[in-house]
Amino acid sequence: MSADTALLVLEDGRVFRGAGYGAEGETFGEMVFNTGMTGYQETLTDPSYARQIVAMTSPHIGNTGVNADDPESRRIQVAGYVVREPARVASSWRATGSLGSALREQGVVGIAIPGTRALTRHLRDRGAMRAGIFSGAAAAAPEAELVERVKASPSMEGADLARDVSTDEPYVVPAIGEKRFTVAAVDLGIKSMTPHRMAERGCEVHVLPATSTAADILRLDPDGVFFSNGPGDPAAATYAVDALRGVLDAGKPFFGICFGNQIFGRALGLGTYKLRFGHRGINQPVQDRGTGKVDVSAHNHGFAVEAPLDGPFDTPYGPGEVTHVNLNDGCIEGLRLIDRPAFSVQYHPEAAAGPHDASGLFDRFCELMQGSRKEGAE
């Protein structure tokens, strides 16, 4: 950590001073916060955080260093990083380096400030907003000038980011043990643990680029289709909506999470909207409206689906319904088609990082694929 003065500048003019952490320079993005007490390496490498500056509410970050096993993608994805107190020593038998060195090596500009609690309260009151981190020579500019530069940076609304973080070429994650199903997984910003969870259940997962068409997907003749998490505004990803409509027209079993849930909603004719400050962490209570069961779940999203809560609603594919809601704010957390094998959730059942309450959703997907296979054989 550098002792040089660094600045975190918000678009509403609020400025936080601290010490540079990670790479030196400047960066811009949407300012958000994550409430997880663990899993900072998974957070940093989650592609859903593309073009976002992430503040950690947990006060000590970096205690266990970094390793080669926990990343959820090829590199750190956040635009910038804000912590309260970076660990001075990494202490874990799994560590292969320190967090600070990883940030520097990958060019991620960060800042350590004493006021992460004040920052979080400010964002809860004012909402997520654009921000910039400036360290070293970049922090010497007048604050008024830095505020104007932040205001000129891109907004998250209308941002099409899924294709930026997606794989360029298809690849296959083989089934672990006996192969039971073939899954076509559209990478809108997929985390590596997600196809692994399916592979554990005997799925051979063909991961496809975000811009894959319905024809590209169906050419694999998959038993089921999966749409992943990812960054940006779902209203801008019309290519993904069009592809999913083709999949639904074909009657293939479908499962979507996070961004995939929002794309599913839009494919059903529902709207999406930007949350005030979003859900990011591993402690969100979500209730299954059918059973009443509550799962503590992992989240990372700034947009949500609009849908009626008072019963089934009409879609081009028959009746649909809201299956899950967030008990903190009533946000819609799950959808399904009543007469077709298609469902989605807004949270992350792969649990990287996070609780394992919702891991059974992968089993449900497998059950849908098995049921569809039996119907096709009759």
TORVOVEX-287702 format. One record per residue (C-alpha): x, y, z; residue in three letters; residue number from 1. Coordinates in nm, 3 decimals. Layout:
# residues N
{X=X Y=Y Z=Z residu=ALA num=NUM};
...
***
This chain:
# residues 378
{X=0.000 Y=0.000 Z=0.000 residu=MET num=1};
{X=0.131 Y=0.343 Z=-0.097 residu=SER num=2};
{X=0.141 Y=0.620 Z=0.160 residu=ALA num=3};
{X=0.080 Y=0.872 Z=-0.118 residu=ASP num=4};
{X=-0.251 Y=1.054 Z=-0.109 residu=THR num=5};
{X=-0.523 Y=0.900 Z=-0.323 residu=ALA num=6};
{X=-0.877 Y=1.022 Z=-0.390 residu=LEU num=7};
{X=-1.209 Y=0.848 Z=-0.439 residu=LEU num=8};
{X=-1.434 Y=1.097 Z=-0.620 residu=VAL num=9};
{X=-1.810 Y=1.043 Z=-0.659 residu=LEU num=10};
{X=-2.017 Y=1.208 Z=-0.929 residu=GLU num=11};
{X=-2.225 Y=1.398 Z=-0.671 residu=ASP num=12};
{X=-1.907 Y=1.574 Z=-0.553 residu=GLY num=13};
{X=-1.834 Y=1.365 Z=-0.242 residu=ARG num=14};
{X=-1.460 Y=1.301 Z=-0.206 residu=VAL num=15};
{X=-1.287 Y=1.044 Z=0.016 residu=PHE num=16};
{X=-0.915 Y=1.065 Z=0.084 residu=ARG num=17};
{X=-0.694 Y=0.768 Z=0.150 residu=GLY num=18};
{X=-0.383 Y=0.577 Z=0.051 residu=ALA num=19};
{X=-0.319 Y=0.423 Z=-0.286 residu=GLY num=20};
{X=-0.363 Y=0.045 Z=-0.297 residu=TYR num=21};
{X=-0.275 Y=-0.175 Z=-0.591 residu=GLY num=22};
{X=-0.176 Y=-0.009 Z=-0.917 residu=ALA num=23};
{X=-0.110 Y=0.365 Z=-0.933 residu=GLU num=24};
{X=-0.307 Y=0.581 Z=-1.174 residu=GLY num=25};
{X=-0.674 Y=0.649 Z=-1.235 residu=GLU num=26};
{X=-0.985 Y=0.448 Z=-1.307 residu=THR num=27};
{X=-1.357 Y=0.509 Z=-1.357 residu=PHE num=28};
{X=-1.666 Y=0.296 Z=-1.297 residu=GLY num=29};
{X=-1.994 Y=0.260 Z=-1.115 residu=GLU num=30};
{X=-1.942 Y=0.282 Z=-0.738 residu=MET num=31};
{X=-2.099 Y=-0.016 Z=-0.556 residu=VAL num=32};
{X=-2.044 Y=-0.205 Z=-0.230 residu=PHE num=33};
{X=-2.018 Y=-0.572 Z=-0.138 residu=ASN num=34};
{X=-2.123 Y=-0.692 Z=0.209 residu=THR num=35};
{X=-1.949 Y=-1.032 Z=0.200 residu=GLY num=36};
{X=-1.722 Y=-1.118 Z=0.491 residu=MET num=37};
{X=-1.534 Y=-1.374 Z=0.280 residu=THR num=38};
{X=-1.464 Y=-1.447 Z=-0.085 residu=GLY num=39};
{X=-1.284 Y=-1.133 Z=-0.194 residu=TYR num=40};
{X=-1.089 Y=-1.319 Z=-0.464 residu=GLN num=41};
{X=-1.408 Y=-1.460 Z=-0.614 residu=GLU num=42};
{X=-1.561 Y=-1.111 Z=-0.602 residu=THR num=43};
{X=-1.265 Y=-0.952 Z=-0.776 residu=LEU num=44};
{X=-1.267 Y=-1.208 Z=-1.058 residu=THR num=45};
{X=-1.645 Y=-1.217 Z=-1.112 residu=ASP num=46};
{X=-1.711 Y=-1.080 Z=-1.465 residu=PRO num=47};
{X=-2.039 Y=-0.931 Z=-1.342 residu=SER num=48};
{X=-1.827 Y=-0.657 Z=-1.182 residu=TYR num=49};
{X=-1.695 Y=-0.528 Z=-1.516 residu=ALA num=50};
{X=-1.679 Y=-0.147 Z=-1.516 residu=ARG num=51};
{X=-1.759 Y=-0.125 Z=-1.145 residu=GLN num=52};
{X=-1.554 Y=0.009 Z=-0.855 residu=ILE num=53};
{X=-1.623 Y=-0.222 Z=-0.562 residu=VAL num=54};
{X=-1.603 Y=-0.119 Z=-0.198 residu=ALA num=55};
{X=-1.579 Y=-0.397 Z=0.060 residu=MET num=56};
{X=-1.774 Y=-0.339 Z=0.381 residu=THR num=57};
{X=-1.568 Y=-0.601 Z=0.566 residu=SER num=58};
{X=-1.290 Y=-0.398 Z=0.731 residu=PRO num=59};
{X=-0.993 Y=-0.633 Z=0.673 residu=HIS num=60};
{X=-0.924 Y=-0.746 Z=0.318 residu=ILE num=61};
{X=-0.635 Y=-0.954 Z=0.188 residu=GLY num=62};
{X=-0.575 Y=-1.165 Z=0.499 residu=ASN num=63};
{X=-0.553 Y=-1.494 Z=0.307 residu=THR num=64};
{X=-0.371 Y=-1.356 Z=0.004 residu=GLY num=65};
{X=-0.451 Y=-1.490 Z=-0.343 residu=VAL num=66};
{X=-0.419 Y=-1.834 Z=-0.499 residu=ASN num=67};
{X=-0.463 Y=-2.009 Z=-0.832 residu=ALA num=68};
{X=-0.771 Y=-2.209 Z=-0.730 residu=ASP num=69};
{X=-1.034 Y=-1.950 Z=-0.635 residu=ASP num=70};
{X=-1.053 Y=-1.711 Z=-0.936 residu=PRO num=71};
{X=-1.386 Y=-1.716 Z=-1.119 residu=GLU num=72};
{X=-1.238 Y=-1.596 Z=-1.448 residu=SER num=73};
{X=-0.905 Y=-1.539 Z=-1.619 residu=ARG num=74};
{X=-0.829 Y=-1.209 Z=-1.445 residu=ARG num=75};
{X=-0.945 Y=-0.947 Z=-1.198 residu=ILE num=76};
{X=-1.256 Y=-0.791 Z=-1.349 residu=GLN num=77};
{X=-1.337 Y=-0.493 Z=-1.126 residu=VAL num=78};
{X=-1.261 Y=-0.143 Z=-1.255 residu=ALA num=79};
{X=-1.132 Y=-0.036 Z=-0.912 residu=GLY num=80};
{X=-1.116 Y=-0.152 Z=-0.552 residu=TYR num=81};
{X=-1.191 Y=0.023 Z=-0.223 residu=VAL num=82};
{X=-1.101 Y=-0.123 Z=0.117 residu=VAL num=83};
{X=-1.069 Y=0.003 Z=0.470 residu=ARG num=84};
{X=-0.757 Y=-0.175 Z=0.594 residu=GLU num=85};
{X=-0.551 Y=-0.398 Z=0.363 residu=PRO num=86};
{X=-0.384 Y=-0.692 Z=0.532 residu=ALA num=87};
{X=-0.014 Y=-0.632 Z=0.596 residu=ARG num=88};
{X=0.060 Y=-1.005 Z=0.586 residu=VAL num=89};
{X=-0.108 Y=-1.279 Z=0.383 residu=ALA num=90};
{X=-0.153 Y=-1.586 Z=0.601 residu=SER num=91};
{X=-0.285 Y=-1.902 Z=0.438 residu=SER num=92};
{X=-0.129 Y=-2.230 Z=0.333 residu=TRP num=93};
{X=-0.309 Y=-2.188 Z=0.000 residu=ARG num=94};
{X=-0.170 Y=-1.841 Z=-0.076 residu=ALA num=95};
{X=0.062 Y=-1.794 Z=-0.371 residu=THR num=96};
{X=0.088 Y=-1.416 Z=-0.340 residu=GLY num=97};
{X=-0.057 Y=-1.106 Z=-0.179 residu=SER num=98};
{X=-0.371 Y=-0.927 Z=-0.289 residu=LEU num=99};
{X=-0.188 Y=-0.595 Z=-0.323 residu=GLY num=100};
{X=0.068 Y=-0.746 Z=-0.559 residu=SER num=101};
{X=-0.206 Y=-0.911 Z=-0.768 residu=ALA num=102};
{X=-0.383 Y=-0.576 Z=-0.805 residu=LEU num=103};
{X=-0.058 Y=-0.409 Z=-0.911 residu=ARG num=104};
{X=0.034 Y=-0.684 Z=-1.157 residu=GLU num=105};
{X=-0.306 Y=-0.662 Z=-1.325 residu=GLN num=106};
{X=-0.320 Y=-0.283 Z=-1.330 residu=GLY num=107};
{X=-0.617 Y=-0.247 Z=-1.095 residu=VAL num=108};
{X=-0.622 Y=0.092 Z=-0.923 residu=VAL num=109};
{X=-0.741 Y=0.086 Z=-0.564 residu=GLY num=110};
{X=-0.761 Y=0.297 Z=-0.251 residu=ILE num=111};
{X=-0.766 Y=0.233 Z=0.124 residu=ALA num=112};
{X=-0.991 Y=0.478 Z=0.310 residu=ILE num=113};
{X=-1.092 Y=0.493 Z=0.676 residu=PRO num=114};
{X=-1.453 Y=0.573 Z=0.582 residu=GLY num=115};
{X=-1.589 Y=0.265 Z=0.403 residu=THR num=116};
{X=-1.886 Y=0.270 Z=0.641 residu=ARG num=117};
{X=-1.958 Y=0.633 Z=0.552 residu=ALA num=118};
{X=-1.921 Y=0.550 Z=0.183 residu=LEU num=119};
{X=-2.166 Y=0.260 Z=0.211 residu=THR num=120};
{X=-2.423 Y=0.472 Z=0.395 residu=ARG num=121};
{X=-2.383 Y=0.743 Z=0.133 residu=HIS num=122};
{X=-2.451 Y=0.496 Z=-0.150 residu=LEU num=123};
{X=-2.750 Y=0.351 Z=0.035 residu=ARG num=124};
{X=-2.895 Y=0.703 Z=0.065 residu=ASP num=125};
{X=-2.801 Y=0.839 Z=-0.278 residu=ARG num=126};
{X=-2.781 Y=0.519 Z=-0.482 residu=GLY num=127};
{X=-2.501 Y=0.367 Z=-0.688 residu=ALA num=128};
{X=-2.327 Y=0.631 Z=-0.897 residu=MET num=129};
{X=-2.026 Y=0.690 Z=-1.118 residu=ARG num=130};
{X=-1.692 Y=0.735 Z=-0.945 residu=ALA num=131};
{X=-1.321 Y=0.757 Z=-1.005 residu=GLY num=132};
{X=-1.010 Y=0.659 Z=-0.809 residu=ILE num=133};
{X=-0.702 Y=0.877 Z=-0.854 residu=PHE num=134};
{X=-0.363 Y=0.797 Z=-0.702 residu=SER num=135};
{X=-0.008 Y=0.922 Z=-0.749 residu=GLY num=136};
{X=0.024 Y=1.208 Z=-0.995 residu=ALA num=137};
{X=-0.340 Y=1.164 Z=-1.102 residu=ALA num=138};
{X=-0.455 Y=1.277 Z=-0.755 residu=ALA num=139};
{X=-0.283 Y=1.615 Z=-0.791 residu=ALA num=140};
{X=-0.551 Y=1.762 Z=-1.018 residu=ALA num=141};
{X=-0.810 Y=2.001 Z=-0.867 residu=PRO num=142};
{X=-1.104 Y=1.813 Z=-0.716 residu=GLU num=143};
{X=-1.357 Y=2.009 Z=-0.920 residu=ALA num=144};
{X=-1.183 Y=1.893 Z=-1.237 residu=GLU num=145};
{X=-1.187 Y=1.531 Z=-1.119 residu=LEU num=146};
{X=-1.560 Y=1.550 Z=-1.044 residu=VAL num=147};
{X=-1.627 Y=1.672 Z=-1.397 residu=GLU num=148};
{X=-1.419 Y=1.387 Z=-1.540 residu=ARG num=149};
{X=-1.622 Y=1.138 Z=-1.335 residu=VAL num=150};
{X=-1.946 Y=1.291 Z=-1.464 residu=LYS num=151};
{X=-1.819 Y=1.248 Z=-1.820 residu=ALA num=152};
{X=-1.751 Y=0.874 Z=-1.771 residu=SER num=153};
{X=-1.998 Y=0.613 Z=-1.909 residu=PRO num=154};
{X=-2.313 Y=0.524 Z=-1.717 residu=SER num=155};
{X=-2.412 Y=0.166 Z=-1.640 residu=MET num=156};
{X=-2.761 Y=0.223 Z=-1.779 residu=GLU num=157};
{X=-2.762 Y=0.125 Z=-2.144 residu=GLY num=158};
{X=-2.421 Y=-0.044 Z=-2.117 residu=ALA num=159};
{X=-2.377 Y=-0.361 Z=-2.322 residu=ASP num=160};
{X=-2.093 Y=-0.535 Z=-2.138 residu=LEU num=161};
{X=-2.173 Y=-0.907 Z=-2.165 residu=ALA num=162};
{X=-2.003 Y=-0.944 Z=-2.502 residu=ARG num=163};
{X=-1.692 Y=-0.769 Z=-2.363 residu=ASP num=164};
{X=-1.634 Y=-1.028 Z=-2.088 residu=VAL num=165};
{X=-1.759 Y=-1.337 Z=-2.272 residu=SER num=166};
{X=-1.540 Y=-1.607 Z=-2.419 residu=THR num=167};
{X=-1.431 Y=-1.547 Z=-2.778 residu=ASP num=168};
{X=-1.445 Y=-1.913 Z=-2.872 residu=GLU num=169};
{X=-1.661 Y=-2.204 Z=-2.754 residu=PRO num=170};
{X=-1.505 Y=-2.451 Z=-2.511 residu=TYR num=171};
{X=-1.617 Y=-2.763 Z=-2.327 residu=VAL num=172};
{X=-1.618 Y=-2.845 Z=-1.956 residu=VAL num=173};
{X=-1.638 Y=-3.227 Z=-1.946 residu=PRO num=174};
{X=-1.869 Y=-3.416 Z=-1.715 residu=ALA num=175};
{X=-1.715 Y=-3.544 Z=-1.394 residu=ILE num=176};
{X=-1.775 Y=-3.917 Z=-1.397 residu=GLY num=177};
{X=-2.045 Y=-4.057 Z=-1.622 residu=GLU num=178};
{X=-2.193 Y=-3.815 Z=-1.874 residu=LYS num=179};
{X=-2.568 Y=-3.774 Z=-1.828 residu=ARG num=180};
{X=-2.656 Y=-3.456 Z=-2.016 residu=PHE num=181};
{X=-2.529 Y=-3.209 Z=-2.275 residu=THR num=182};
{X=-2.576 Y=-2.846 Z=-2.169 residu=VAL num=183};
{X=-2.531 Y=-2.540 Z=-2.389 residu=ALA num=184};
{X=-2.421 Y=-2.257 Z=-2.158 residu=ALA num=185};
{X=-2.427 Y=-1.905 Z=-2.300 residu=VAL num=186};
{X=-2.144 Y=-1.707 Z=-2.142 residu=ASP num=187};
{X=-2.275 Y=-1.361 Z=-2.055 residu=LEU num=188};
{X=-2.003 Y=-1.331 Z=-1.791 residu=GLY num=189};
{X=-1.999 Y=-1.683 Z=-1.653 residu=ILE num=190};
{X=-1.815 Y=-1.775 Z=-1.333 residu=LYS num=191};
{X=-1.594 Y=-2.084 Z=-1.361 residu=SER num=192};
{X=-1.763 Y=-2.256 Z=-1.067 residu=MET num=193};
{X=-2.100 Y=-2.263 Z=-1.247 residu=THR num=194};
{X=-2.014 Y=-2.514 Z=-1.524 residu=PRO num=195};
{X=-1.815 Y=-2.704 Z=-1.262 residu=HIS num=196};
{X=-2.130 Y=-2.747 Z=-1.050 residu=ARG num=197};
{X=-2.310 Y=-2.884 Z=-1.353 residu=MET num=198};
{X=-2.016 Y=-3.108 Z=-1.444 residu=ALA num=199};
{X=-2.035 Y=-3.254 Z=-1.093 residu=GLU num=200};
{X=-2.385 Y=-3.368 Z=-1.184 residu=ARG num=201};
{X=-2.280 Y=-3.543 Z=-1.504 residu=GLY num=202};
{X=-2.330 Y=-3.252 Z=-1.745 residu=CYS num=203};
{X=-2.097 Y=-3.197 Z=-2.038 residu=GLU num=204};
{X=-2.109 Y=-2.818 Z=-2.061 residu=VAL num=205};
{X=-2.049 Y=-2.645 Z=-2.395 residu=HIS num=206};
{X=-1.974 Y=-2.281 Z=-2.309 residu=VAL num=207};
{X=-2.068 Y=-2.047 Z=-2.595 residu=LEU num=208};
{X=-1.999 Y=-1.677 Z=-2.666 residu=PRO num=209};
{X=-2.256 Y=-1.420 Z=-2.552 residu=ALA num=210};
{X=-2.360 Y=-1.337 Z=-2.908 residu=THR num=211};
{X=-2.444 Y=-1.698 Z=-2.998 residu=SER num=212};
{X=-2.772 Y=-1.722 Z=-3.185 residu=THR num=213};
{X=-3.051 Y=-1.969 Z=-3.122 residu=ALA num=214};
{X=-2.926 Y=-2.164 Z=-3.424 residu=ALA num=215};
{X=-2.576 Y=-2.180 Z=-3.274 residu=ASP num=216};
{X=-2.718 Y=-2.309 Z=-2.947 residu=ILE num=217};
{X=-2.962 Y=-2.560 Z=-3.094 residu=LEU num=218};
{X=-2.702 Y=-2.695 Z=-3.336 residu=ARG num=219};
{X=-2.552 Y=-2.877 Z=-3.035 residu=LEU num=220};
{X=-2.884 Y=-3.056 Z=-2.980 residu=ASP num=221};
{X=-2.844 Y=-2.995 Z=-2.605 residu=PRO num=222};
{X=-3.054 Y=-3.157 Z=-2.335 residu=ASP num=223};
{X=-3.076 Y=-2.814 Z=-2.172 residu=GLY num=224};
{X=-2.972 Y=-2.453 Z=-2.216 residu=VAL num=225};
{X=-2.819 Y=-2.228 Z=-1.951 residu=PHE num=226};
{X=-2.778 Y=-1.846 Z=-1.954 residu=PHE num=227};
{X=-2.520 Y=-1.716 Z=-1.708 residu=SER num=228};
{X=-2.466 Y=-1.415 Z=-1.487 residu=ASN num=229};
{X=-2.299 Y=-1.109 Z=-1.638 residu=GLY num=230};
{X=-2.252 Y=-0.731 Z=-1.629 residu=PRO num=231};
{X=-2.437 Y=-0.438 Z=-1.778 residu=GLY num=232};
{X=-2.792 Y=-0.340 Z=-1.862 residu=ASP num=233};
{X=-3.011 Y=-0.631 Z=-1.979 residu=PRO num=234};
{X=-3.207 Y=-0.390 Z=-2.198 residu=ALA num=235};
{X=-2.893 Y=-0.349 Z=-2.410 residu=ALA num=236};
{X=-2.839 Y=-0.724 Z=-2.464 residu=ALA num=237};
{X=-3.113 Y=-0.768 Z=-2.727 residu=THR num=238};
{X=-2.906 Y=-1.037 Z=-2.902 residu=TYR num=239};
{X=-2.929 Y=-1.257 Z=-2.591 residu=ALA num=240};
{X=-3.305 Y=-1.201 Z=-2.564 residu=VAL num=241};
{X=-3.352 Y=-1.299 Z=-2.928 residu=ASP num=242};
{X=-3.143 Y=-1.614 Z=-2.882 residu=ALA num=243};
{X=-3.335 Y=-1.719 Z=-2.573 residu=LEU num=244};
{X=-3.669 Y=-1.672 Z=-2.747 residu=ARG num=245};
{X=-3.549 Y=-1.915 Z=-3.013 residu=GLY num=246};
{X=-3.454 Y=-2.164 Z=-2.741 residu=VAL num=247};
{X=-3.795 Y=-2.130 Z=-2.575 residu=LEU num=248};
{X=-3.968 Y=-2.170 Z=-2.911 residu=ASP num=249};
{X=-3.779 Y=-2.500 Z=-2.949 residu=ALA num=250};
{X=-3.906 Y=-2.619 Z=-2.610 residu=GLY num=251};
{X=-3.560 Y=-2.690 Z=-2.465 residu=LYS num=252};
{X=-3.528 Y=-2.698 Z=-2.084 residu=PRO num=253};
{X=-3.386 Y=-2.365 Z=-1.969 residu=PHE num=254};
{X=-3.212 Y=-2.242 Z=-1.653 residu=PHE num=255};
{X=-3.080 Y=-1.890 Z=-1.602 residu=GLY num=256};
{X=-2.909 Y=-1.711 Z=-1.315 residu=ILE num=257};
{X=-2.859 Y=-1.341 Z=-1.240 residu=CYS num=258};
{X=-2.820 Y=-1.165 Z=-1.578 residu=PHE num=259};
{X=-2.970 Y=-1.479 Z=-1.731 residu=GLY num=260};
{X=-3.277 Y=-1.426 Z=-1.511 residu=ASN num=261};
{X=-3.313 Y=-1.072 Z=-1.644 residu=GLN num=262};
{X=-3.274 Y=-1.192 Z=-2.004 residu=ILE num=263};
{X=-3.540 Y=-1.458 Z=-1.935 residu=PHE num=264};
{X=-3.772 Y=-1.189 Z=-1.801 residu=GLY num=265};
{X=-3.726 Y=-0.975 Z=-2.111 residu=ARG num=266};
{X=-3.776 Y=-1.279 Z=-2.336 residu=ALA num=267};
{X=-4.112 Y=-1.330 Z=-2.162 residu=LEU num=268};
{X=-4.209 Y=-0.970 Z=-2.236 residu=GLY num=269};
{X=-4.135 Y=-0.831 Z=-1.889 residu=LEU num=270};
{X=-3.943 Y=-0.512 Z=-1.815 residu=GLY num=271};
{X=-3.623 Y=-0.460 Z=-1.619 residu=THR num=272};
{X=-3.512 Y=-0.165 Z=-1.410 residu=TYR num=273};
{X=-3.206 Y=-0.041 Z=-1.225 residu=LYS num=274};
{X=-3.199 Y=-0.093 Z=-0.851 residu=LEU num=275};
{X=-3.106 Y=0.199 Z=-0.628 residu=ARG num=276};
{X=-2.788 Y=0.038 Z=-0.497 residu=PHE num=277};
{X=-2.826 Y=-0.327 Z=-0.592 residu=GLY num=278};
{X=-2.759 Y=-0.652 Z=-0.407 residu=HIS num=279};
{X=-2.395 Y=-0.756 Z=-0.371 residu=ARG num=280};
{X=-2.285 Y=-0.997 Z=-0.102 residu=GLY num=281};
{X=-2.348 Y=-1.344 Z=0.037 residu=ILE num=282};
{X=-2.620 Y=-1.279 Z=0.294 residu=ASN num=283};
{X=-2.942 Y=-1.203 Z=0.104 residu=GLN num=284};
{X=-3.256 Y=-1.385 Z=0.230 residu=PRO num=285};
{X=-3.468 Y=-1.519 Z=-0.056 residu=VAL num=286};
{X=-3.801 Y=-1.694 Z=-0.008 residu=GLN num=287};
{X=-3.947 Y=-1.964 Z=-0.232 residu=ASP num=288};
{X=-4.309 Y=-1.854 Z=-0.268 residu=ARG num=289};
{X=-4.425 Y=-2.209 Z=-0.329 residu=GLY num=290};
{X=-4.275 Y=-2.377 Z=-0.023 residu=THR num=291};
{X=-4.208 Y=-2.082 Z=0.207 residu=GLY num=292};
{X=-3.846 Y=-2.198 Z=0.246 residu=LYS num=293};
{X=-3.589 Y=-1.921 Z=0.289 residu=VAL num=294};
{X=-3.238 Y=-1.951 Z=0.146 residu=ASP num=295};
{X=-2.951 Y=-1.724 Z=0.240 residu=VAL num=296};
{X=-2.796 Y=-1.653 Z=-0.097 residu=SER num=297};
{X=-2.512 Y=-1.489 Z=-0.288 residu=ALA num=298};
{X=-2.596 Y=-1.189 Z=-0.506 residu=HIS num=299};
{X=-2.430 Y=-0.955 Z=-0.752 residu=ASN num=300};
{X=-2.674 Y=-0.746 Z=-0.952 residu=HIS num=301};
{X=-2.777 Y=-0.387 Z=-1.007 residu=GLY num=302};
{X=-3.081 Y=-0.455 Z=-1.229 residu=PHE num=303};
{X=-3.399 Y=-0.651 Z=-1.160 residu=ALA num=304};
{X=-3.710 Y=-0.783 Z=-1.336 residu=VAL num=305};
{X=-4.054 Y=-0.624 Z=-1.311 residu=GLU num=306};
{X=-4.335 Y=-0.880 Z=-1.287 residu=ALA num=307};
{X=-4.677 Y=-0.918 Z=-1.120 residu=PRO num=308};
{X=-4.667 Y=-1.071 Z=-0.773 residu=LEU num=309};
{X=-5.042 Y=-1.135 Z=-0.746 residu=ASP num=310};
{X=-5.055 Y=-1.452 Z=-0.954 residu=GLY num=311};
{X=-4.965 Y=-1.596 Z=-1.295 residu=PRO num=312};
{X=-4.907 Y=-1.358 Z=-1.585 residu=PHE num=313};
{X=-4.935 Y=-1.409 Z=-1.959 residu=ASP num=314};
{X=-4.628 Y=-1.460 Z=-2.178 residu=THR num=315};
{X=-4.579 Y=-1.566 Z=-2.542 residu=PRO num=316};
{X=-4.497 Y=-1.912 Z=-2.403 residu=TYR num=317};
{X=-4.799 Y=-1.960 Z=-2.178 residu=GLY num=318};
{X=-4.847 Y=-1.856 Z=-1.817 residu=PRO num=319};
{X=-4.550 Y=-1.757 Z=-1.603 residu=GLY num=320};
{X=-4.510 Y=-1.674 Z=-1.238 residu=GLU num=321};
{X=-4.273 Y=-1.523 Z=-0.984 residu=VAL num=322};
{X=-4.120 Y=-1.805 Z=-0.780 residu=THR num=323};
{X=-3.887 Y=-1.622 Z=-0.538 residu=HIS num=324};
{X=-3.873 Y=-1.283 Z=-0.367 residu=VAL num=325};
{X=-3.609 Y=-1.102 Z=-0.163 residu=ASN num=326};
{X=-3.724 Y=-1.061 Z=0.198 residu=LEU num=327};
{X=-3.520 Y=-0.743 Z=0.245 residu=ASN num=328};
{X=-3.686 Y=-0.534 Z=-0.024 residu=ASP num=329};
{X=-3.941 Y=-0.749 Z=-0.211 residu=GLY num=330};
{X=-3.726 Y=-0.764 Z=-0.525 residu=CYS num=331};
{X=-3.819 Y=-1.044 Z=-0.767 residu=ILE num=332};
{X=-3.563 Y=-1.324 Z=-0.736 residu=GLU num=333};
{X=-3.702 Y=-1.602 Z=-0.955 residu=GLY num=334};
{X=-3.931 Y=-1.678 Z=-1.250 residu=LEU num=335};
{X=-4.071 Y=-1.985 Z=-1.421 residu=ARG num=336};
{X=-4.299 Y=-2.089 Z=-1.701 residu=LEU num=337};
{X=-4.583 Y=-2.298 Z=-1.565 residu=ILE num=338};
{X=-4.637 Y=-2.519 Z=-1.872 residu=ASP num=339};
{X=-4.280 Y=-2.534 Z=-2.008 residu=ARG num=340};
{X=-3.948 Y=-2.651 Z=-1.855 residu=PRO num=341};
{X=-3.794 Y=-2.308 Z=-1.801 residu=ALA num=342};
{X=-3.695 Y=-2.124 Z=-1.483 residu=PHE num=343};
{X=-3.444 Y=-1.874 Z=-1.351 residu=SER num=344};
{X=-3.320 Y=-1.711 Z=-1.033 residu=VAL num=345};
{X=-3.159 Y=-1.375 Z=-0.968 residu=GLN num=346};
{X=-2.898 Y=-1.507 Z=-0.725 residu=TYR num=347};
{X=-2.590 Y=-1.733 Z=-0.750 residu=HIS num=348};
{X=-2.643 Y=-2.098 Z=-0.650 residu=PRO num=349};
{X=-2.286 Y=-2.198 Z=-0.740 residu=GLU num=350};
{X=-2.179 Y=-2.049 Z=-0.403 residu=ALA num=351};
{X=-1.842 Y=-1.904 Z=-0.502 residu=ALA num=352};
{X=-1.822 Y=-1.737 Z=-0.266 residu=ALA num=353};
{X=-2.132 Y=-1.780 Z=-0.061 residu=GLY num=354};
{X=-2.366 Y=-2.018 Z=0.122 residu=PRO num=355};
{X=-2.473 Y=-2.348 Z=-0.032 residu=HIS num=356};
{X=-2.846 Y=-2.317 Z=0.048 residu=ASP num=357};
{X=-2.948 Y=-2.292 Z=-0.317 residu=ALA num=358};
{X=-2.722 Y=-2.560 Z=-0.469 residu=SER num=359};
{X=-3.026 Y=-2.781 Z=-0.528 residu=GLY num=360};
{X=-3.125 Y=-2.558 Z=-0.821 residu=LEU num=361};
{X=-2.869 Y=-2.740 Z=-1.034 residu=PHE num=362};
{X=-3.039 Y=-3.066 Z=-0.941 residu=ASP num=363};
{X=-3.372 Y=-2.915 Z=-1.045 residu=ARG num=364};
{X=-3.225 Y=-2.827 Z=-1.385 residu=PHE num=365};
{X=-3.108 Y=-3.187 Z=-1.425 residu=CYS num=366};
{X=-3.455 Y=-3.311 Z=-1.333 residu=GLU num=367};
{X=-3.607 Y=-3.091 Z=-1.603 residu=LEU num=368};
{X=-3.363 Y=-3.228 Z=-1.859 residu=MET num=369};
{X=-3.435 Y=-3.585 Z=-1.752 residu=GLN num=370};
{X=-3.810 Y=-3.525 Z=-1.770 residu=GLY num=371};
{X=-3.784 Y=-3.370 Z=-2.114 residu=SER num=372};
{X=-3.576 Y=-3.664 Z=-2.236 residu=ARG num=373};
{X=-3.839 Y=-3.911 Z=-2.113 residu=LYS num=374};
{X=-4.118 Y=-3.716 Z=-2.285 residu=GLU num=375};
{X=-3.922 Y=-3.721 Z=-2.609 residu=GLY num=376};
{X=-3.879 Y=-4.098 Z=-2.585 residu=ALA num=377};
{X=-4.252 Y=-4.165 Z=-2.544 residu=GLU num=378};
***
